[in-house]
Amino acid sequence: GGAEEAVVHGETGLVVHRPTDAGAAAEAIGSLLADPALAARMGRTARQRSEASFDDDRLAPRLAAALAGVGG
């Protein structure tokens, strides 16, 4: 789960594998600032993926199943 599930590197965003690596984060941000069309395309793709994959109707059954497993 988490960012690895939500972000497809190069399609819906850029993943910086070492969050403490300020240089890598700056490079990723710089690449988006240098290419606004790429940033916009990734934003549109991320929204489409989010709406298709992470809506309430899909998440609620998964959450209920996970909680049922925790309860016993």
All heavy atoms as TSV, in Angstrom:
chain	resi	resn	atom	element	x	y	z
A	1	GLY	N	N	0.808	-1.182	0.000
A	1	GLY	CA	C	0.000	0.000	0.000
A	1	GLY	C	C	0.857	1.254	0.000
A	1	GLY	O	O	2.039	1.228	-0.279
A	2	GLY	N	N	0.233	2.342	0.274
A	2	GLY	CA	C	0.928	3.613	0.366
A	2	GLY	C	C	1.303	4.175	-0.984
A	2	GLY	O	O	0.667	3.923	-1.997
A	3	ALA	N	N	2.361	4.956	-0.988
A	3	ALA	CA	C	2.799	5.651	-2.208
A	3	ALA	C	C	3.128	4.676	-3.331
A	3	ALA	O	O	2.851	4.961	-4.491
A	3	ALA	CB	C	4.011	6.524	-1.902
A	4	GLU	N	N	3.680	3.527	-2.994
A	4	GLU	CA	C	4.035	2.560	-4.034
A	4	GLU	C	C	2.798	2.071	-4.782
A	4	GLU	O	O	2.869	1.746	-5.954
A	4	GLU	CB	C	4.788	1.366	-3.437
A	4	GLU	CG	C	6.135	1.718	-2.862
A	4	GLU	CD	C	6.064	2.280	-1.451
A	4	GLU	OE1	O	4.997	2.171	-0.782
A	4	GLU	OE2	O	7.054	2.867	-1.004
A	5	GLU	N	N	1.668	2.013	-4.097
A	5	GLU	CA	C	0.428	1.590	-4.738
A	5	GLU	C	C	-0.216	2.741	-5.512
A	5	GLU	O	O	-0.821	2.527	-6.557
A	5	GLU	CB	C	-0.550	1.072	-3.683
A	5	GLU	CG	C	-1.845	0.545	-4.247
A	5	GLU	CD	C	-2.790	0.014	-3.187
A	5	GLU	OE1	O	-2.485	0.117	-1.986
A	5	GLU	OE2	O	-3.840	-0.495	-3.575
A	6	ALA	N	N	-0.074	3.942	-5.013
A	6	ALA	CA	C	-0.754	5.089	-5.609
A	6	ALA	C	C	0.011	5.717	-6.764
A	6	ALA	O	O	-0.591	6.238	-7.696
A	6	ALA	CB	C	-1.013	6.146	-4.533
A	7	VAL	N	N	1.333	5.688	-6.719
A	7	VAL	CA	C	2.144	6.380	-7.725
A	7	VAL	C	C	2.846	5.375	-8.629
A	7	VAL	O	O	3.552	4.497	-8.160
A	7	VAL	CB	C	3.201	7.294	-7.052
A	7	VAL	CG1	C	4.060	7.985	-8.101
A	7	VAL	CG2	C	2.531	8.316	-6.154
A	8	VAL	N	N	2.628	5.530	-9.928
A	8	VAL	CA	C	3.358	4.752	-10.931
A	8	VAL	C	C	4.435	5.674	-11.470
A	8	VAL	O	O	4.132	6.663	-12.153
A	8	VAL	CB	C	2.423	4.268	-12.059
A	8	VAL	CG1	C	3.214	3.499	-13.105
A	8	VAL	CG2	C	1.286	3.424	-11.496
A	9	HIS	N	N	5.675	5.373	-11.123
A	9	HIS	CA	C	6.787	6.265	-11.459
A	9	HIS	C	C	6.821	6.575	-12.956
A	9	HIS	O	O	6.778	5.684	-13.787
A	9	HIS	CB	C	8.115	5.644	-11.030
A	9	HIS	CG	C	9.284	6.554	-11.261
A	9	HIS	ND1	N	9.535	7.639	-10.458
A	9	HIS	CD2	C	10.226	6.566	-12.224
A	9	HIS	CE1	C	10.603	8.265	-10.901
A	9	HIS	NE2	N	11.030	7.636	-11.984
A	10	GLY	N	N	6.857	7.854	-13.262
A	10	GLY	CA	C	6.937	8.300	-14.643
A	10	GLY	C	C	5.596	8.399	-15.339
A	10	GLY	O	O	5.510	8.936	-16.441
A	11	GLU	N	N	4.532	7.877	-14.720
A	11	GLU	CA	C	3.197	7.948	-15.318
A	11	GLU	C	C	2.256	8.824	-14.501
A	11	GLU	O	O	1.557	9.664	-15.047
A	11	GLU	CB	C	2.598	6.549	-15.448
A	11	GLU	CG	C	3.304	5.669	-16.449
A	11	GLU	CD	C	2.663	4.303	-16.541
A	11	GLU	OE1	O	1.437	4.193	-16.348
A	11	GLU	OE2	O	3.384	3.338	-16.808
A	12	THR	N	N	2.219	8.587	-13.187
A	12	THR	CA	C	1.310	9.345	-12.325
A	12	THR	C	C	2.067	10.227	-11.340
A	12	THR	O	O	1.460	10.871	-10.493
A	12	THR	CB	C	0.371	8.411	-11.549
A	12	THR	OG1	O	1.155	7.561	-10.699
A	12	THR	CG2	C	-0.465	7.562	-12.486
A	13	GLY	N	N	3.365	10.215	-11.435
A	13	GLY	CA	C	4.198	11.008	-10.542
A	13	GLY	C	C	5.625	10.515	-10.580
A	13	GLY	O	O	5.975	9.666	-11.400
A	14	LEU	N	N	6.422	11.047	-9.697
A	14	LEU	CA	C	7.816	10.635	-9.603
A	14	LEU	C	C	8.061	10.127	-8.182
A	14	LEU	O	O	7.683	10.777	-7.217
A	14	LEU	CB	C	8.751	11.799	-9.920
A	14	LEU	CG	C	8.612	12.377	-11.323
A	14	LEU	CD1	C	9.505	13.600	-11.482
A	14	LEU	CD2	C	8.946	11.335	-12.378
A	15	VAL	N	N	8.662	8.965	-8.089
A	15	VAL	CA	C	8.956	8.369	-6.789
A	15	VAL	C	C	10.418	8.624	-6.455
A	15	VAL	O	O	11.303	8.332	-7.266
A	15	VAL	CB	C	8.677	6.853	-6.798
A	15	VAL	CG1	C	9.068	6.221	-5.469
A	15	VAL	CG2	C	7.216	6.579	-7.117
A	16	VAL	N	N	10.649	9.186	-5.292
A	16	VAL	CA	C	12.004	9.346	-4.768
A	16	VAL	C	C	12.170	8.234	-3.735
A	16	VAL	O	O	11.515	8.242	-2.695
A	16	VAL	CB	C	12.211	10.738	-4.134
A	16	VAL	CG1	C	13.592	10.849	-3.523
A	16	VAL	CG2	C	12.002	11.821	-5.184
A	17	HIS	N	N	12.991	7.254	-4.050
A	17	HIS	CA	C	13.083	6.049	-3.230
A	17	HIS	C	C	13.712	6.288	-1.862
A	17	HIS	O	O	13.457	5.533	-0.935
A	17	HIS	CB	C	13.830	4.949	-3.983
A	17	HIS	CG	C	13.066	4.484	-5.185
A	17	HIS	ND1	N	11.958	3.665	-5.100
A	17	HIS	CD2	C	13.218	4.751	-6.499
A	17	HIS	CE1	C	11.472	3.442	-6.300
A	17	HIS	NE2	N	12.220	4.088	-7.174
A	18	ARG	N	N	14.531	7.298	-1.751
A	18	ARG	CA	C	15.136	7.622	-0.458
A	18	ARG	C	C	14.656	9.010	-0.065
A	18	ARG	O	O	15.229	10.019	-0.480
A	18	ARG	CB	C	16.658	7.579	-0.558
A	18	ARG	CG	C	17.177	6.157	-0.774
A	18	ARG	CD	C	18.678	6.072	-0.863
A	18	ARG	NE	N	19.337	6.925	0.109
A	18	ARG	CZ	C	20.545	7.432	-0.074
A	18	ARG	NH1	N	21.224	7.173	-1.171
A	18	ARG	NH2	N	21.093	8.186	0.846
A	19	PRO	N	N	13.587	9.081	0.745
A	19	PRO	CA	C	13.008	10.393	1.069
A	19	PRO	C	C	13.966	11.336	1.791
A	19	PRO	O	O	13.751	12.543	1.793
A	19	PRO	CB	C	11.805	10.049	1.944
A	19	PRO	CG	C	11.975	8.642	2.355
A	19	PRO	CD	C	12.886	7.983	1.372
A	20	THR	N	N	15.024	10.800	2.362
A	20	THR	CA	C	15.996	11.672	3.025
A	20	THR	C	C	17.033	12.218	2.056
A	20	THR	O	O	17.871	13.023	2.449
A	20	THR	CB	C	16.710	10.913	4.157
A	20	THR	OG1	O	17.350	9.756	3.604
A	20	THR	CG2	C	15.722	10.480	5.234
A	21	ASP	N	N	16.954	11.811	0.799
A	21	ASP	CA	C	17.892	12.274	-0.228
A	21	ASP	C	C	17.358	13.559	-0.848
A	21	ASP	O	O	16.606	13.536	-1.818
A	21	ASP	CB	C	18.079	11.187	-1.285
A	21	ASP	CG	C	19.119	11.543	-2.331
A	21	ASP	OD1	O	19.565	12.707	-2.386
A	21	ASP	OD2	O	19.487	10.634	-3.106
A	22	ALA	N	N	17.748	14.684	-0.261
A	22	ALA	CA	C	17.255	15.983	-0.724
A	22	ALA	C	C	17.631	16.242	-2.179
A	22	ALA	O	O	16.861	16.852	-2.917
A	22	ALA	CB	C	17.790	17.091	0.168
A	23	GLY	N	N	18.787	15.772	-2.597
A	23	GLY	CA	C	19.211	15.981	-3.983
A	23	GLY	C	C	18.296	15.275	-4.965
A	23	GLY	O	O	17.938	15.834	-6.007
A	24	ALA	N	N	17.898	14.047	-4.638
A	24	ALA	CA	C	16.996	13.292	-5.515
A	24	ALA	C	C	15.621	13.951	-5.560
A	24	ALA	O	O	14.997	14.038	-6.627
A	24	ALA	CB	C	16.887	11.849	-5.048
A	25	ALA	N	N	15.152	14.412	-4.408
A	25	ALA	CA	C	13.858	15.099	-4.370
A	25	ALA	C	C	13.912	16.390	-5.187
A	25	ALA	O	O	13.002	16.685	-5.968
A	25	ALA	CB	C	13.455	15.388	-2.930
A	26	ALA	N	N	14.991	17.134	-5.036
A	26	ALA	CA	C	15.147	18.383	-5.791
A	26	ALA	C	C	15.209	18.107	-7.292
A	26	ALA	O	O	14.637	18.857	-8.093
A	26	ALA	CB	C	16.401	19.121	-5.334
A	27	GLU	N	N	15.879	17.044	-7.677
A	27	GLU	CA	C	15.968	16.678	-9.099
A	27	GLU	C	C	14.591	16.334	-9.659
A	27	GLU	O	O	14.226	16.760	-10.759
A	27	GLU	CB	C	16.920	15.498	-9.265
A	27	GLU	CG	C	17.169	15.130	-10.708
A	27	GLU	CD	C	18.184	14.009	-10.844
A	27	GLU	OE1	O	19.152	13.967	-10.054
A	27	GLU	OE2	O	17.998	13.174	-11.745
A	28	ALA	N	N	13.806	15.577	-8.895
A	28	ALA	CA	C	12.460	15.212	-9.341
A	28	ALA	C	C	11.589	16.458	-9.484
A	28	ALA	O	O	10.900	16.633	-10.498
A	28	ALA	CB	C	11.831	14.226	-8.361
A	29	ILE	N	N	11.625	17.319	-8.497
A	29	ILE	CA	C	10.836	18.554	-8.549
A	29	ILE	C	C	11.305	19.432	-9.705
A	29	ILE	O	O	10.496	19.975	-10.456
A	29	ILE	CB	C	10.926	19.313	-7.209
A	29	ILE	CG1	C	10.237	18.502	-6.115
A	29	ILE	CG2	C	10.323	20.708	-7.334
A	29	ILE	CD1	C	10.526	18.978	-4.713
A	30	GLY	N	N	12.621	19.530	-9.882
A	30	GLY	CA	C	13.175	20.328	-10.971
A	30	GLY	C	C	12.737	19.819	-12.332
A	30	GLY	O	O	12.459	20.615	-13.236
A	31	SER	N	N	12.661	18.504	-12.488
A	31	SER	CA	C	12.252	17.954	-13.783
A	31	SER	C	C	10.806	18.317	-14.099
A	31	SER	O	O	10.457	18.562	-15.254
A	31	SER	CB	C	12.462	16.443	-13.834
A	31	SER	OG	O	11.546	15.766	-13.000
A	32	LEU	N	N	9.967	18.385	-13.074
A	32	LEU	CA	C	8.574	18.780	-13.301
A	32	LEU	C	C	8.449	20.275	-13.564
A	32	LEU	O	O	7.642	20.697	-14.393
A	32	LEU	CB	C	7.710	18.373	-12.109
A	32	LEU	CG	C	7.594	16.862	-11.880
A	32	LEU	CD1	C	6.824	16.579	-10.605
A	32	LEU	CD2	C	6.957	16.168	-13.069
A	33	LEU	N	N	9.254	21.069	-12.885
A	33	LEU	CA	C	9.239	22.514	-13.137
A	33	LEU	C	C	9.751	22.836	-14.535
A	33	LEU	O	O	9.280	23.775	-15.182
A	33	LEU	CB	C	10.076	23.240	-12.088
A	33	LEU	CG	C	9.514	23.248	-10.666
A	33	LEU	CD1	C	10.524	23.838	-9.692
A	33	LEU	CD2	C	8.199	24.014	-10.622
A	34	ALA	N	N	10.699	22.044	-15.004
A	34	ALA	CA	C	11.276	22.273	-16.331
A	34	ALA	C	C	10.356	21.812	-17.455
A	34	ALA	O	O	10.516	22.235	-18.601
A	34	ALA	CB	C	12.624	21.551	-16.439
A	35	ASP	N	N	9.398	20.954	-17.138
A	35	ASP	CA	C	8.509	20.402	-18.164
A	35	ASP	C	C	7.061	20.449	-17.663
A	35	ASP	O	O	6.506	19.433	-17.240
A	35	ASP	CB	C	8.921	18.965	-18.491
A	35	ASP	CG	C	8.236	18.407	-19.719
A	35	ASP	OD1	O	7.242	18.992	-20.186
A	35	ASP	OD2	O	8.698	17.353	-20.207
A	36	PRO	N	N	6.440	21.626	-17.713
A	36	PRO	CA	C	5.062	21.753	-17.214
A	36	PRO	C	C	4.073	20.828	-17.920
A	36	PRO	O	O	3.111	20.372	-17.311
A	36	PRO	CB	C	4.707	23.220	-17.475
A	36	PRO	CG	C	6.016	23.922	-17.623
A	36	PRO	CD	C	6.978	22.899	-18.164
A	37	ALA	N	N	4.316	20.530	-19.194
A	37	ALA	CA	C	3.417	19.623	-19.913
A	37	ALA	C	C	3.484	18.218	-19.300
A	37	ALA	O	O	2.458	17.548	-19.156
A	37	ALA	CB	C	3.773	19.578	-21.397
A	38	LEU	N	N	4.679	17.776	-18.937
A	38	LEU	CA	C	4.839	16.481	-18.285
A	38	LEU	C	C	4.129	16.478	-16.941
A	38	LEU	O	O	3.410	15.530	-16.608
A	38	LEU	CB	C	6.321	16.143	-18.095
A	38	LEU	CG	C	6.626	14.885	-17.287
A	38	LEU	CD1	C	6.117	13.644	-17.995
A	38	LEU	CD2	C	8.129	14.785	-17.019
A	39	ALA	N	N	4.310	17.529	-16.165
A	39	ALA	CA	C	3.652	17.630	-14.860
A	39	ALA	C	C	2.131	17.581	-15.015
A	39	ALA	O	O	1.443	16.881	-14.263
A	39	ALA	CB	C	4.083	18.914	-14.150
A	40	ALA	N	N	1.595	18.297	-15.998
A	40	ALA	CA	C	0.150	18.311	-16.232
A	40	ALA	C	C	-0.339	16.935	-16.672
A	40	ALA	O	O	-1.382	16.459	-16.213
A	40	ALA	CB	C	-0.204	19.364	-17.278
A	41	ARG	N	N	0.408	16.286	-17.550
A	41	ARG	CA	C	0.035	14.956	-18.030
A	41	ARG	C	C	0.022	13.949	-16.879
A	41	ARG	O	O	-0.907	13.157	-16.733
A	41	ARG	CB	C	0.974	14.508	-19.144
A	41	ARG	CG	C	0.562	13.215	-19.809
A	41	ARG	CD	C	1.356	12.921	-21.090
A	41	ARG	NE	N	2.792	12.868	-20.871
A	41	ARG	CZ	C	3.673	13.776	-21.309
A	41	ARG	NH1	N	3.269	14.827	-21.996
A	41	ARG	NH2	N	4.956	13.641	-21.066
A	42	MET	N	N	1.049	13.998	-16.026
A	42	MET	CA	C	1.095	13.100	-14.874
A	42	MET	C	C	-0.070	13.389	-13.930
A	42	MET	O	O	-0.664	12.454	-13.378
A	42	MET	CB	C	2.414	13.246	-14.123
A	42	MET	CG	C	3.567	12.566	-14.778
A	42	MET	SD	S	4.983	12.645	-13.654
A	42	MET	CE	C	6.259	12.056	-14.710
A	43	GLY	N	N	-0.392	14.652	-13.742
A	43	GLY	CA	C	-1.518	15.008	-12.884
A	43	GLY	C	C	-2.831	14.461	-13.397
A	43	GLY	O	O	-3.626	13.901	-12.631
A	44	ARG	N	N	-3.066	14.602	-14.705
A	44	ARG	CA	C	-4.299	14.071	-15.302
A	44	ARG	C	C	-4.351	12.553	-15.173
A	44	ARG	O	O	-5.384	11.980	-14.800
A	44	ARG	CB	C	-4.401	14.472	-16.776
A	44	ARG	CG	C	-4.796	15.908	-17.016
A	44	ARG	CD	C	-5.111	16.174	-18.477
A	44	ARG	NE	N	-4.004	15.839	-19.363
A	44	ARG	CZ	C	-3.004	16.654	-19.678
A	44	ARG	NH1	N	-2.960	17.862	-19.154
A	44	ARG	NH2	N	-2.052	16.264	-20.500
A	45	THR	N	N	-3.230	11.900	-15.467
A	45	THR	CA	C	-3.172	10.441	-15.391
A	45	THR	C	C	-3.376	9.966	-13.954
A	45	THR	O	O	-4.081	8.979	-13.709
A	45	THR	CB	C	-1.834	9.922	-15.943
A	45	THR	OG1	O	-1.691	10.391	-17.290
A	45	THR	CG2	C	-1.766	8.411	-15.945
A	46	ALA	N	N	-2.788	10.670	-12.999
A	46	ALA	CA	C	-2.947	10.306	-11.589
A	46	ALA	C	C	-4.404	10.431	-11.151
A	46	ALA	O	O	-4.922	9.561	-10.446
A	46	ALA	CB	C	-2.050	11.182	-10.719
A	47	ARG	N	N	-5.042	11.489	-11.579
A	47	ARG	CA	C	-6.457	11.672	-11.207
A	47	ARG	C	C	-7.310	10.559	-11.792
A	47	ARG	O	O	-8.154	9.975	-11.101
A	47	ARG	CB	C	-6.961	13.033	-11.657
A	47	ARG	CG	C	-8.400	13.258	-11.248
A	47	ARG	CD	C	-8.924	14.599	-11.729
A	47	ARG	NE	N	-10.278	14.739	-11.264
A	47	ARG	CZ	C	-10.672	15.593	-10.347
A	47	ARG	NH1	N	-9.812	16.412	-9.792
A	47	ARG	NH2	N	-11.922	15.662	-9.992
A	48	GLN	N	N	-7.101	10.238	-13.061
A	48	GLN	CA	C	-7.869	9.170	-13.704
A	48	GLN	C	C	-7.644	7.838	-12.996
A	48	GLN	O	O	-8.589	7.089	-12.739
A	48	GLN	CB	C	-7.487	9.054	-15.182
A	48	GLN	CG	C	-7.926	10.228	-16.008
A	48	GLN	CD	C	-7.281	10.254	-17.386
A	48	GLN	OE1	O	-6.337	9.534	-17.666
A	48	GLN	NE2	N	-7.782	11.119	-18.255
A	49	ARG	N	N	-6.391	7.550	-12.666
A	49	ARG	CA	C	-6.072	6.293	-11.986
A	49	ARG	C	C	-6.698	6.257	-10.597
A	49	ARG	O	O	-7.242	5.237	-10.175
A	49	ARG	CB	C	-4.559	6.120	-11.888
A	49	ARG	CG	C	-4.143	4.798	-11.296
A	49	ARG	CD	C	-2.625	4.614	-11.398
A	49	ARG	NE	N	-2.240	3.275	-11.068
A	49	ARG	CZ	C	-2.096	2.816	-9.818
A	49	ARG	NH1	N	-2.309	3.605	-8.796
A	49	ARG	NH2	N	-1.744	1.568	-9.601
A	50	SER	N	N	-6.637	7.370	-9.901
A	50	SER	CA	C	-7.214	7.449	-8.560
A	50	SER	C	C	-8.724	7.234	-8.596
A	50	SER	O	O	-9.268	6.474	-7.796
A	50	SER	CB	C	-6.890	8.806	-7.936
A	50	SER	OG	O	-7.533	8.956	-6.700
A	51	GLU	N	N	-9.390	7.904	-9.516
A	51	GLU	CA	C	-10.844	7.771	-9.613
A	51	GLU	C	C	-11.244	6.350	-9.991
A	51	GLU	O	O	-12.264	5.841	-9.527
A	51	GLU	CB	C	-11.396	8.773	-10.618
A	51	GLU	CG	C	-11.330	10.203	-10.111
A	51	GLU	CD	C	-11.713	11.237	-11.150
A	51	GLU	OE1	O	-11.791	10.903	-12.357
A	51	GLU	OE2	O	-11.909	12.403	-10.757
A	52	ALA	N	N	-10.444	5.686	-10.807
A	52	ALA	CA	C	-10.761	4.325	-11.247
A	52	ALA	C	C	-10.403	3.269	-10.207
A	52	ALA	O	O	-11.062	2.232	-10.117
A	52	ALA	CB	C	-10.032	4.017	-12.555
A	53	SER	N	N	-9.376	3.509	-9.420
A	53	SER	CA	C	-8.846	2.462	-8.547
A	53	SER	C	C	-9.125	2.645	-7.072
A	53	SER	O	O	-9.096	1.669	-6.319
A	53	SER	CB	C	-7.327	2.373	-8.724
A	53	SER	OG	O	-6.995	2.100	-10.054
A	54	PHE	N	N	-9.340	3.861	-6.633
A	54	PHE	CA	C	-9.382	4.123	-5.204
A	54	PHE	C	C	-10.676	4.787	-4.748
A	54	PHE	O	O	-10.695	5.495	-3.761
A	54	PHE	CB	C	-8.176	4.980	-4.791
A	54	PHE	CG	C	-6.860	4.355	-5.140
A	54	PHE	CD1	C	-6.095	4.869	-6.178
A	54	PHE	CD2	C	-6.395	3.248	-4.464
A	54	PHE	CE1	C	-4.874	4.294	-6.514
A	54	PHE	CE2	C	-5.180	2.664	-4.788
A	54	PHE	CZ	C	-4.425	3.182	-5.816
A	55	ASP	N	N	-11.775	4.560	-5.467
A	55	ASP	CA	C	-13.028	5.162	-5.044
A	55	ASP	C	C	-13.618	4.381	-3.861
A	55	ASP	O	O	-13.198	3.270	-3.543
A	55	ASP	CB	C	-14.013	5.267	-6.210
A	55	ASP	CG	C	-14.520	3.921	-6.700
A	55	ASP	OD1	O	-13.998	2.882	-6.255
A	55	ASP	OD2	O	-15.442	3.907	-7.528
A	56	ASP	N	N	-14.603	4.971	-3.200
A	56	ASP	CA	C	-15.189	4.371	-1.999
A	56	ASP	C	C	-15.778	2.987	-2.261
A	56	ASP	O	O	-15.676	2.092	-1.424
A	56	ASP	CB	C	-16.274	5.283	-1.423
A	56	ASP	CG	C	-15.711	6.563	-0.840
A	56	ASP	OD1	O	-14.497	6.603	-0.556
A	56	ASP	OD2	O	-16.480	7.523	-0.677
A	57	ASP	N	N	-16.414	2.801	-3.416
A	57	ASP	CA	C	-17.035	1.509	-3.714
A	57	ASP	C	C	-16.010	0.381	-3.810
A	57	ASP	O	O	-16.317	-0.766	-3.522
A	57	ASP	CB	C	-17.830	1.577	-5.016
A	57	ASP	CG	C	-19.065	2.468	-4.896
A	57	ASP	OD1	O	-19.553	2.647	-3.754
A	57	ASP	OD2	O	-19.527	2.984	-5.920
A	58	ARG	N	N	-14.799	0.702	-4.213
A	58	ARG	CA	C	-13.744	-0.312	-4.290
A	58	ARG	C	C	-13.013	-0.479	-2.957
A	58	ARG	O	O	-12.625	-1.578	-2.588
A	58	ARG	CB	C	-12.736	0.054	-5.371
A	58	ARG	CG	C	-13.292	-0.049	-6.765
A	58	ARG	CD	C	-12.225	0.353	-7.772
A	58	ARG	NE	N	-12.755	0.418	-9.090
A	58	ARG	CZ	C	-12.572	-0.517	-10.013
A	58	ARG	NH1	N	-11.884	-1.580	-9.738
A	58	ARG	NH2	N	-13.096	-0.370	-11.201
A	59	LEU	N	N	-12.819	0.621	-2.260
A	59	LEU	CA	C	-12.035	0.563	-1.025
A	59	LEU	C	C	-12.816	0.016	0.163
A	59	LEU	O	O	-12.238	-0.664	1.017
A	59	LEU	CB	C	-11.473	1.944	-0.690
A	59	LEU	CG	C	-10.394	2.457	-1.626
A	59	LEU	CD1	C	-9.931	3.840	-1.193
A	59	LEU	CD2	C	-9.209	1.509	-1.667
A	60	ALA	N	N	-14.097	0.308	0.247
A	60	ALA	CA	C	-14.881	-0.104	1.413
A	60	ALA	C	C	-14.851	-1.614	1.639
A	60	ALA	O	O	-14.594	-2.057	2.765
A	60	ALA	CB	C	-16.311	0.414	1.301
A	61	PRO	N	N	-15.073	-2.451	0.619
A	61	PRO	CA	C	-15.008	-3.896	0.863
A	61	PRO	C	C	-13.614	-4.372	1.285
A	61	PRO	O	O	-13.484	-5.262	2.132
A	61	PRO	CB	C	-15.402	-4.518	-0.484
A	61	PRO	CG	C	-16.120	-3.450	-1.215
A	61	PRO	CD	C	-15.541	-2.150	-0.736
A	62	ARG	N	N	-12.587	-3.769	0.722
A	62	ARG	CA	C	-11.217	-4.142	1.104
A	62	ARG	C	C	-10.940	-3.763	2.552
A	62	ARG	O	O	-10.337	-4.534	3.299
A	62	ARG	CB	C	-10.203	-3.473	0.173
A	62	ARG	CG	C	-10.225	-4.037	-1.239
A	62	ARG	CD	C	-9.361	-3.277	-2.208
A	62	ARG	NE	N	-7.996	-3.099	-1.757
A	62	ARG	CZ	C	-7.147	-2.246	-2.307
A	62	ARG	NH1	N	-7.521	-1.488	-3.314
A	62	ARG	NH2	N	-5.921	-2.129	-1.847
A	63	LEU	N	N	-11.401	-2.591	2.957
A	63	LEU	CA	C	-11.210	-2.151	4.332
A	63	LEU	C	C	-11.994	-3.045	5.288
A	63	LEU	O	O	-11.479	-3.456	6.332
A	63	LEU	CB	C	-11.630	-0.688	4.480
A	63	LEU	CG	C	-11.534	-0.103	5.887
A	63	LEU	CD1	C	-10.088	-0.169	6.405
A	63	LEU	CD2	C	-12.035	1.321	5.910
A	64	ALA	N	N	-13.232	-3.356	4.934
A	64	ALA	CA	C	-14.044	-4.225	5.792
A	64	ALA	C	C	-13.399	-5.590	5.959
A	64	ALA	O	O	-13.351	-6.134	7.067
A	64	ALA	CB	C	-15.452	-4.359	5.209
A	65	ALA	N	N	-12.872	-6.150	4.887
A	65	ALA	CA	C	-12.208	-7.450	4.970
A	65	ALA	C	C	-10.954	-7.374	5.836
A	65	ALA	O	O	-10.689	-8.267	6.641
A	65	ALA	CB	C	-11.863	-7.944	3.568
A	66	ALA	N	N	-10.204	-6.305	5.684
A	66	ALA	CA	C	-8.998	-6.147	6.494
A	66	ALA	C	C	-9.342	-6.008	7.962
A	66	ALA	O	O	-8.693	-6.621	8.831
A	66	ALA	CB	C	-8.196	-4.940	6.018
A	67	LEU	N	N	-10.378	-5.242	8.274
A	67	LEU	CA	C	-10.781	-5.058	9.663
A	67	LEU	C	C	-11.348	-6.338	10.258
A	67	LEU	O	O	-11.140	-6.630	11.430
A	67	LEU	CB	C	-11.784	-3.909	9.783
A	67	LEU	CG	C	-11.217	-2.527	9.489
A	67	LEU	CD1	C	-12.329	-1.486	9.517
A	67	LEU	CD2	C	-10.115	-2.167	10.467
A	68	ALA	N	N	-12.048	-7.114	9.457
A	68	ALA	CA	C	-12.593	-8.389	9.927
A	68	ALA	C	C	-11.458	-9.339	10.307
A	68	ALA	O	O	-11.530	-10.062	11.284
A	68	ALA	CB	C	-13.486	-9.017	8.871
A	69	GLY	N	N	-10.386	-9.299	9.541
A	69	GLY	CA	C	-9.222	-10.137	9.824
A	69	GLY	C	C	-8.519	-9.737	11.107
A	69	GLY	O	O	-7.975	-10.574	11.816
A	70	VAL	N	N	-8.554	-8.465	11.432
A	70	VAL	CA	C	-7.907	-7.965	12.647
A	70	VAL	C	C	-8.723	-8.354	13.873
A	70	VAL	O	O	-8.180	-8.666	14.929
A	70	VAL	CB	C	-7.734	-6.418	12.584
A	70	VAL	CG1	C	-7.290	-5.859	13.926
A	70	VAL	CG2	C	-6.756	-6.050	11.487
A	71	GLY	N	N	-10.050	-8.384	13.712
A	71	GLY	CA	C	-10.941	-8.639	14.850
A	71	GLY	C	C	-11.017	-10.080	15.277
A	71	GLY	O	O	-11.552	-10.397	16.323
A	72	GLY	N	N	-10.462	-10.986	14.530
A	72	GLY	CA	C	-10.526	-12.349	15.017
A	72	GLY	C	C	-10.648	-13.293	13.954
A	72	GLY	O	O	-10.695	-14.281	13.621
